[in-house]
């Protein structure tokens, strides 16, 4: 089994939980298998189960991830609506 630095593990986990990066994008960027990244996340969850503070922080990070993904989707929808409004404004003129 190949060993990875704690810094690498922490960075990948942070990018996934805090910034909403997908496992797939991280496996491509860091040249790690998806199983490895999922294992790191499972290990973090196990650690968090025994520490209420870490569990609270992890839940906050997961909520942040969810909100970031929601914001991205809303921005895409907003751009589409702007384009649709411009198109229909041209049709009226």
N, C-alpha and C positions, 0 to 999 in steps of 0.2 A: 504494500500500500504506500502510495506516495505521500510525503508530508508537505504541508503548505504552511507558510508563515501565518502567525496569528494576525498580523496586519492585513494580509490578503483576505483571510476569512472575515475579519471585522469589516473591511471595506466592501466586500461583496454583500454581506448581510445588510450593511447600512444602505447601500444602493438599492437593494431589493425592498427593504422595509420602509425606509424613509423617503426615497425618491421614486418609488413605484416601478423600478426597472423590472422587467420580466426575467424569469430564469433563463429563457432562451437567449435573450440579448446578452446576459452576463456570461453564459457558457461560451458564447462566441467571442466576447471581448477578452475573457480571462483564460480561454482555452482549457476549461474544466468541463467534466461531464455533468449533465443535469442531476444525476444521482448524487454526485459529490456535494453540489450546492444544496440539494434537498436534505442530505444528511446533516450538513452544517446547520440548517434551519431547524431540523428536528432536535438536534443537540441543544440549540439555544432555547427551544421551547421547554425541554426537560429541565434545564437550569432555572428557567423562569418559574416553573411550577413550585419550586422550593423557596423562592425569594419574592415576597409580595411587592417590594419596590421595583424589581426588574420586571415583574409581570405587569405592573402599572405602566412602566415606560414602554414595554413591548406593545401593550394595547394602544398606547398613544401613537406609537410609530405605525402600527397597522391602520389606525384611523387616519393618520396623515397620508399614508399610501392610498387609502380609499378616496380621500378628498382630492389628492393630486390627480388621480385617474378621472374622477368626476369633473374636475376643472378642465382637463384636457378635452374630454368629450364635449363639454359645454362650449369651449372655445371653437372647436370644429363646427359645432352646430351654429354658433353665432356667425362664423365666417360664411357658412352656407346661406344663412338667412340674409346676410348683407348682400350677397351676390344675387339672390332671388329677388330681393327688394329692388336692386338696381335694374335687373332685367325687366321686371314688371313696370318700373317707372318709365323705362324706354318705350314699352308697349303702349302706355297711356298717351305719351306725347305724340 
